[in-house]
Every structure is written in C-alpha cells, then in structure tokens.
Amino acid sequence: MQVHEKQIRIRYIRVLEKFFTRTVSLLKLENFDVDLFKERTRKNYKDLKRVDAVPLHSPYLTSLTNFLNKTLQYLEAHSKDFEDERSTLLKDANTIQKEKNKNSYSKDKHKKHKFNDGY
C-alpha cells in the first residue's frame, strides 16, 4: 500500500511543528536546565527521524527547518551556560511565529472611508 505524497508531506510538517513547539516550550521554562533540554531535544529529534523528510518551499517551513538545524548544531557545540544560544533560539522562534501568523492579521485601512448607504 502506497501512502500518498501529500500525506507524507503533511506528516513531516506536523512532526516539524511539534519539534518546534516542544523546543520553544523547553527554552521558555523559568528554571531552564541545559541537560534536560539536550535530553528532550534529542528524544524529539528521534521522533522526527522516523518520518521521511520532504523538501519544503514556503518561508515559514524553511525557517522551521533552519531552526531545527540550528538547535541541533547548538546541542553539539555550545557555551558553558547556554544563555547566548538560548536567547538566539528564542529570538528565531519569535520570528518564525510572526511569519506563521503574518497571514492571519490584516489591518483594515481606510475604515472610515468605506461606503455607507445610510441604513
């Protein structure tokens, strides 16, 4: 039985987003622990490896992939307290979330100049 390409793509995107949200929630913890972060991130990455990688082209999805790569890179080589890496990852995460939400916000320009027929 062959799984449809679209299903594979959607599954990959969902797992990518799950990795992203889990990583960000770990980064935002007040009592942030580097060892716990490493352990959980590696576990989340194993979940991601179970799914076939698919080429992604939208700005949001490519930034998710870049975030994943940067996170894994920081796991291998990082500073002693991980604070610089943590702030960089949180900043990137914020940018990614803005990219995702960009399409849902639309400011209603010239609101007062709309046609009003008096009813």
C-alpha positions in Angstrom: 0.0 0.0 0.0 1.5 3.3 -1.1 1.0 6.4 1.1 0.1 9.5 -0.9 2.8 12.2 -1.3 0.6 14.8 0.3 0.1 12.7 3.4 3.8 12.2 3.8 4.3 16.0 3.4 1.6 16.8 6.0 3.0 14.2 8.4 6.5 15.7 8.1 5.2 19.3 8.6 3.3 18.2 11.7 6.3 16.5 13.2 8.4 19.5 12.4 5.9 21.9 14.1 5.7 19.5 17.1 9.5 19.6 17.4 9.4 23.4 17.2 6.7 23.9 19.9 8.3 21.4 22.3 11.7 23.0 21.9 10.3 26.5 22.4 8.4 25.5 25.5 11.6 24.0 27.0 13.5 27.2 26.2 10.9 29.4 27.8 11.0 27.5 31.2 11.9 29.7 34.1 14.1 27.0 35.7 15.8 26.2 32.4 18.1 23.2 32.6 20.6 22.6 29.8 20.9 18.8 30.4 17.1 18.4 30.4 16.9 20.5 27.2 19.5 18.3 25.5 17.9 15.1 26.6 14.4 16.1 25.5 15.5 17.7 22.2 17.4 14.5 21.2 14.3 12.5 22.0 12.1 14.9 19.9 14.6 14.6 17.1 14.3 10.8 17.2 10.6 11.2 16.6 11.4 13.5 13.7 13.8 11.0 12.2 11.0 8.4 11.9 9.2 10.5 9.3 10.6 10.9 5.8 12.0 14.3 5.1 10.3 16.2 2.3 11.5 19.3 0.5 9.7 22.4 1.8 9.5 25.7 0.0 7.3 28.2 1.9 9.2 30.8 4.0 7.6 29.5 7.2 8.5 25.9 6.7 12.1 26.6 5.5 12.6 28.8 8.7 11.3 25.8 10.7 13.9 23.6 9.1 16.6 26.1 9.7 15.5 26.4 13.4 15.8 22.6 13.7 19.3 22.6 12.2 20.4 25.4 14.4 19.0 23.8 17.5 20.9 20.5 16.7 24.0 22.5 16.0 23.8 24.2 19.4 23.3 20.8 21.1 26.7 19.7 19.9 28.7 23.0 20.3 27.5 25.5 22.9 28.8 27.8 25.6 29.0 26.8 29.2 25.8 28.4 30.4 23.9 28.1 27.1 22.4 31.6 27.6 23.5 33.1 24.3 22.3 30.1 22.4 19.0 30.1 24.3 18.3 33.8 23.6 19.2 33.3 19.9 16.9 30.3 19.6 14.0 32.2 21.3 14.5 35.2 19.0 14.4 32.9 16.0 11.3 31.2 17.4 9.6 34.5 17.8 10.4 35.4 14.2 9.1 32.1 13.0 5.8 32.6 14.9 5.5 36.0 13.4 6.0 34.5 9.9 3.3 32.0 10.6 0.8 34.5 11.9 1.6 37.1 9.3 -1.2 36.0 7.0 -3.9 36.0 9.7 -3.6 39.6 10.5 -4.9 42.3 8.2 -5.3 45.8 9.3 -8.4 47.4 7.9 -7.0 50.5 6.3 -9.3 53.5 5.5 -12.0 52.1 7.7 -13.9 55.4 7.9 -13.9 55.9 4.1 -15.9 52.8 3.4 -19.2 53.1 1.6 -22.1 53.8 3.9 -25.5 53.9 2.3 -27.2 55.1 5.4 -29.1 52.0 6.5 
